[in-house]
Amino acid sequence: MAEQDQERLTALQTEREQLEKRLLTLKRDRSRETDRVLKEKREALSGSYDKRLRGLDAEIRRISDQRSRARDQGVKARIAGQTEGLSGENKKLKKDLVNLFRDNHVPAICRSGPFYAWTMPRGLWEILFSLLSFVLLFGILPLVIHELLGLNAFWHWIILYLLDILIFGGLYILCNNLKLRYLSVMQKGRGIRNQIRENEKRIRRIRREIRRDRDDAVYELGAFDDELAKKTGDREQIQRERQEALEQFDAVTRTVLSDEIAMKYEKDITAVSGQLSDIDRQRKELEEKIKDYGKITDNQGNL
C-alpha cells in the first residue's frame, strides 16, 4: 500500500509540474496580448491625430511657399521700381560711351574694361586686375610654357622671357600709345565709366537694403499671414486634443482593455489554479499517510 501511495505521489508531482507550466503559459500569453492590444490601440489613436497633423503641416508648407514666392516677387518689383531711374541712366550712359568712341573713330577695344584697367586704372578692382595681369603674363605664363615644353637649358629661359616681354610688353606699350593718342576721348569715357560704376554701387546698396528689410507690410501678405495663423491655431488645437485623448487612454481605456483581456483568460487560469490546489491537497494527504505508515512500521520493528 505504501508503495502505491509513493507512486501516486510521484505522479501528482509530475502532473503538478505540467499544470504549473500551463499556468505560466496562460499568464505569459495574457501579458503579451495585453501589451500588443494596448500598443496597437494607442498607436491607432495617436496615428489618427498624427494623420490630421501631417495634413495641416502640408497645408502650412504650401501656404508658406506661396507667401515666400509672393514676397520674392514683391521684393523684385520694389527693387526694380526704386532702381529704375539708375538702371535707365546706366543704359543711356553705356550708349553714350559707345557713341563717343564711334564718333571719334576710336577702336572699340579702347572702351573695354580690361583696356581701362591696363591704361587708366581706377578703384580697387581695376588696380587688382592690372597687377594680376602683370603677374600672370610676365611671371606665371613663362613658367607654364617652360614646363609644357620641357625646356632645361638656361638660354631657354632667356629666350622665353625675351619673347614674353617682346609680345606682352609691346602690347602694353601699344595700349598706352592708343590711350595717349585718344586721351581726351579716353578721359571722357573714364568719366562715363565712373558714373556707371557709381550708379551700380547705388543699385547694389538699394537692393541690399530692400532684401534686409524685415517689414513685410509693403508686400500685402496679410491674406497669407491670416491663413497661416488659422492653420497654426488648428494645429495647436489638434495637438491639445491628441494629448488629452492619450491621457484619457492611459488613465481609463488602458484599464478597461486590460480587464477585458484578463477576463478572457480568467476561466482557464482559475481552472488550472484550482487543479493545482486540488493536487496540493492530495499530495499533502498522501505525504501524511506515508508518514503514518512509516511510524507503524517503526513500532512493529521495536516489538
C-alpha positions as CSV (number, residue, x, y, z in Angstrom):
1,M,0.0,0.0,0.0
2,A,2.9,2.4,0.9
3,E,4.5,1.7,-2.5
4,Q,1.3,2.6,-4.3
5,D,0.9,5.8,-2.4
6,Q,4.5,6.7,-3.2
7,E,3.9,6.1,-6.9
8,R,0.7,8.2,-6.7
9,L,2.7,11.0,-5.0
10,T,5.2,10.9,-7.8
11,A,2.5,11.1,-10.5
12,L,0.9,14.0,-8.7
13,Q,4.2,15.8,-8.7
14,T,4.6,15.3,-12.4
15,E,1.1,16.4,-13.1
16,R,1.7,19.5,-10.8
17,E,4.8,20.5,-12.8
18,Q,2.8,20.2,-16.1
19,L,0.0,22.4,-14.6
20,E,2.5,25.0,-13.4
21,K,3.9,25.2,-17.0
22,R,0.4,25.5,-18.3
23,L,-0.4,28.3,-15.8
24,L,2.8,30.1,-16.6
25,T,2.0,29.9,-20.4
26,L,-1.5,31.3,-19.8
27,K,-0.2,34.3,-17.8
28,R,2.5,34.9,-20.4
29,D,0.0,34.9,-23.2
30,R,-2.3,37.2,-21.3
31,S,0.6,39.6,-20.7
32,R,1.7,39.5,-24.3
33,E,-1.8,40.0,-25.6
34,T,-2.4,42.9,-23.2
35,D,0.8,44.6,-24.3
36,R,0.1,44.0,-28.0
37,V,-3.5,45.3,-27.9
38,L,-2.6,48.3,-25.8
39,K,0.2,49.2,-28.1
40,E,-2.0,48.8,-31.2
41,K,-4.9,50.8,-29.8
42,R,-2.7,53.6,-28.5
43,E,-0.8,53.8,-31.8
44,A,-4.0,53.8,-33.8
45,L,-5.4,56.6,-31.6
46,S,-2.2,58.6,-31.9
47,G,-2.0,57.9,-35.6
48,S,-5.4,59.3,-36.3
49,Y,-4.3,62.6,-34.9
50,D,-0.9,62.4,-36.5
51,K,-2.6,62.0,-39.9
52,R,-4.5,65.2,-39.3
53,L,-1.4,67.0,-38.2
54,R,0.5,65.8,-41.3
55,G,-2.2,67.2,-43.5
56,L,-2.1,70.5,-41.7
57,D,1.7,70.6,-41.9
58,A,1.4,70.1,-45.7
59,E,-1.1,73.0,-45.9
60,I,1.2,75.2,-43.8
61,R,4.2,74.4,-46.0
62,R,2.1,75.1,-49.1
63,I,0.9,78.5,-47.8
64,S,4.4,79.4,-46.6
65,D,5.8,78.6,-50.0
66,Q,3.2,80.7,-51.7
67,R,3.9,83.5,-49.3
68,S,7.7,83.3,-49.9
69,R,7.1,83.4,-53.7
70,A,4.8,86.4,-53.3
71,R,7.3,88.2,-51.1
72,D,10.1,87.4,-53.5
73,Q,8.1,88.9,-56.4
74,G,7.3,91.9,-54.2
75,V,11.0,92.4,-53.4
76,K,11.9,92.2,-57.1
77,A,9.2,94.7,-58.0
78,R,10.3,97.0,-55.2
79,I,13.9,96.8,-56.3
80,A,13.0,97.3,-59.9
81,G,10.9,100.3,-59.0
82,Q,13.5,102.0,-56.8
83,T,16.4,101.4,-59.2
84,E,14.5,102.0,-62.4
85,G,15.9,105.6,-62.8
86,L,19.5,104.4,-62.1
87,S,19.2,101.5,-64.4
88,G,17.8,103.7,-67.2
89,E,20.5,106.2,-66.7
90,N,23.2,103.4,-67.0
91,K,21.7,102.2,-70.2
92,K,21.9,105.8,-71.6
93,L,25.4,106.2,-70.3
94,K,26.5,102.9,-72.0
95,K,25.0,104.1,-75.3
96,D,26.7,107.5,-74.8
97,L,30.0,105.6,-74.3
98,V,29.6,103.7,-77.5
99,N,28.7,106.8,-79.5
100,L,31.6,108.8,-78.0
101,F,34.2,106.3,-79.2
102,R,32.4,105.6,-82.5
103,D,32.0,109.3,-83.4
104,N,35.7,110.0,-82.7
105,H,36.8,106.8,-84.6
106,V,38.4,105.3,-81.5
107,P,38.9,101.5,-81.7
108,A,36.1,99.7,-79.7
109,I,38.7,97.8,-77.6
110,C,39.7,101.1,-76.0
111,R,36.4,101.4,-74.2
112,S,36.6,97.9,-72.7
113,G,37.1,97.3,-69.0
114,P,40.5,95.4,-69.4
115,F,41.9,98.3,-71.5
116,Y,40.9,100.9,-68.9
117,A,42.3,98.7,-66.1
118,W,45.6,98.4,-68.0
119,T,46.0,102.0,-69.0
120,M,43.9,104.2,-66.6
121,P,43.0,102.0,-63.6
122,R,40.6,103.5,-61.1
123,G,39.3,101.7,-58.0
124,L,40.4,98.6,-56.2
125,W,39.2,96.0,-58.7
126,E,40.8,97.6,-61.7
127,I,44.1,98.0,-59.8
128,L,44.0,94.4,-58.7
129,F,43.1,93.3,-62.3
130,S,46.1,95.2,-63.6
131,L,48.5,93.7,-61.1
132,L,47.3,90.2,-61.5
133,S,47.6,90.6,-65.3
134,F,51.2,91.6,-65.0
135,V,51.9,88.7,-62.6
136,L,50.2,86.2,-64.9
137,L,51.7,87.4,-68.2
138,F,55.2,88.1,-67.0
139,G,55.6,85.6,-64.2
140,I,53.3,82.6,-64.4
141,L,52.9,82.2,-68.2
142,P,56.7,81.7,-68.9
143,L,56.8,79.0,-66.1
144,V,53.9,77.2,-67.6
145,I,55.3,77.2,-71.1
146,H,58.7,76.1,-69.8
147,E,57.1,73.1,-68.0
148,L,54.9,72.2,-71.0
149,L,57.8,72.3,-73.5
150,G,60.2,70.6,-71.1
151,L,63.0,73.2,-71.6
152,N,66.0,72.8,-69.3
153,A,68.8,75.0,-70.7
154,F,69.4,78.4,-69.1
155,W,69.3,80.1,-72.5
156,H,65.8,78.7,-73.0
157,W,64.7,80.8,-70.0
158,I,66.3,83.8,-71.6
159,I,64.5,83.3,-74.9
160,L,61.2,82.7,-73.2
161,Y,61.3,85.9,-71.1
162,L,62.6,87.9,-74.1
163,L,59.7,86.7,-76.2
164,D,57.3,87.3,-73.3
165,I,58.5,90.8,-72.8
166,L,58.5,91.5,-76.6
167,I,55.0,90.3,-77.1
168,F,53.1,91.4,-74.0
169,G,55.4,94.4,-73.3
170,G,54.8,95.5,-76.8
171,L,51.1,95.0,-76.4
172,Y,51.2,97.1,-73.2
173,I,53.1,99.9,-75.0
174,L,50.6,99.8,-77.9
175,C,47.7,100.2,-75.5
176,N,49.3,103.2,-73.8
177,N,50.1,104.7,-77.2
178,L,46.4,104.4,-78.1
179,K,45.5,106.0,-74.8
180,L,47.8,108.9,-75.4
181,R,46.5,109.3,-79.0
182,Y,42.9,109.5,-77.9
183,L,43.5,110.8,-74.4
184,S,40.6,113.4,-74.4
185,V,38.1,110.7,-75.5
186,M,39.6,108.2,-73.0
187,Q,39.2,110.8,-70.2
188,K,35.6,111.4,-71.1
189,G,35.0,107.7,-71.3
190,R,36.6,107.4,-67.9
191,G,34.2,109.8,-66.5
192,I,31.2,107.9,-68.1
193,R,32.5,104.6,-66.7
194,N,32.9,106.1,-63.3
195,Q,29.4,107.3,-63.3
196,I,28.1,103.9,-64.4
197,R,30.1,102.3,-61.6
198,E,28.7,104.8,-59.1
199,N,25.2,104.0,-60.2
200,E,25.8,100.3,-60.0
201,K,27.0,100.8,-56.4
202,R,23.9,102.7,-55.6
203,I,21.8,99.9,-57.2
204,R,23.5,97.3,-55.1
205,R,23.1,99.3,-52.0
206,I,19.4,99.8,-52.6
207,R,19.0,96.0,-53.5
208,R,20.8,95.1,-50.3
209,E,18.7,97.4,-48.1
210,I,15.5,96.1,-49.5
211,R,16.4,92.5,-49.0
212,R,17.4,93.1,-45.5
213,D,14.2,94.9,-44.7
214,R,12.1,92.6,-42.5
215,D,8.9,94.8,-42.6
216,D,6.6,92.8,-45.0
217,A,3.7,95.2,-44.7
218,V,4.5,96.8,-48.1
219,Y,4.1,93.5,-49.9
220,E,0.5,93.0,-48.9
221,L,0.9,89.5,-47.5
222,G,-1.9,89.8,-44.9
223,A,-4.1,87.1,-46.6
224,F,-1.2,84.6,-46.3
225,D,-0.5,85.5,-42.7
226,D,-4.2,85.2,-41.7
227,E,-4.4,81.8,-43.3
228,L,-1.1,80.7,-41.7
229,A,-2.4,81.9,-38.3
230,K,-5.6,79.9,-38.7
231,K,-3.8,76.7,-39.8
232,T,-1.3,77.1,-37.0
233,G,-4.2,77.6,-34.5
234,D,-5.9,74.5,-35.9
235,R,-2.6,72.5,-35.5
236,E,-2.2,73.6,-31.9
237,Q,-5.9,72.6,-31.2
238,I,-5.3,69.1,-32.6
239,Q,-2.1,68.7,-30.6
240,R,-4.1,69.5,-27.4
241,E,-6.9,67.1,-28.4
242,R,-4.2,64.4,-29.1
243,Q,-2.6,64.9,-25.7
244,E,-6.0,64.8,-23.9
245,A,-7.0,61.6,-25.8
246,L,-3.7,59.9,-25.0
247,E,-4.1,60.9,-21.3
248,Q,-7.6,59.6,-21.3
249,F,-6.4,56.3,-22.9
250,D,-3.7,55.9,-20.3
251,A,-6.0,56.7,-17.4
252,V,-9.2,54.8,-18.4
253,T,-9.1,52.9,-21.6
254,R,-5.9,51.0,-20.8
255,T,-7.5,49.6,-17.6
256,V,-10.7,48.7,-19.4
257,L,-8.9,46.8,-22.2
258,S,-6.6,45.1,-19.7
259,D,-9.6,43.9,-17.7
260,E,-11.3,42.6,-20.9
261,I,-8.2,40.6,-21.8
262,A,-7.9,39.4,-18.2
263,M,-11.5,38.2,-18.3
264,K,-10.7,36.3,-21.5
265,Y,-8.0,34.2,-19.7
266,E,-9.7,34.2,-16.3
267,K,-11.6,31.0,-16.7
268,D,-8.6,28.9,-17.8
269,I,-6.3,30.4,-15.2
270,T,-8.9,29.8,-12.5
271,A,-9.4,26.2,-13.6
272,V,-5.6,25.4,-13.7
273,S,-5.1,27.2,-10.3
274,G,-8.0,25.1,-8.9
275,Q,-6.4,21.9,-10.2
276,L,-3.1,22.9,-8.6
277,S,-4.8,23.5,-5.3
278,D,-6.5,20.1,-5.6
279,I,-3.2,18.3,-6.4
280,D,-1.5,20.1,-3.4
281,R,-4.3,18.9,-1.2
282,Q,-3.9,15.3,-2.4
283,R,-0.1,15.5,-2.1
284,K,-0.4,16.7,1.5
285,E,-2.8,13.8,2.4
286,L,-0.6,11.2,0.7
287,E,2.5,12.6,2.5
288,E,0.8,12.4,5.9
289,K,-0.5,8.9,5.0
290,I,3.0,7.7,4.1
291,K,4.4,9.3,7.3
292,D,1.8,7.3,9.3
293,Y,2.9,4.1,7.5
294,G,6.4,4.8,8.5
295,K,5.5,5.2,12.2
296,I,3.6,1.9,12.2
297,T,6.5,0.1,10.6
298,D,8.9,1.5,13.1
299,N,6.7,0.5,16.1
300,Q,6.4,-3.1,14.7
301,G,10.2,-3.3,14.4
302,N,10.7,-2.3,18.0
303,L,8.4,-5.1,19.2
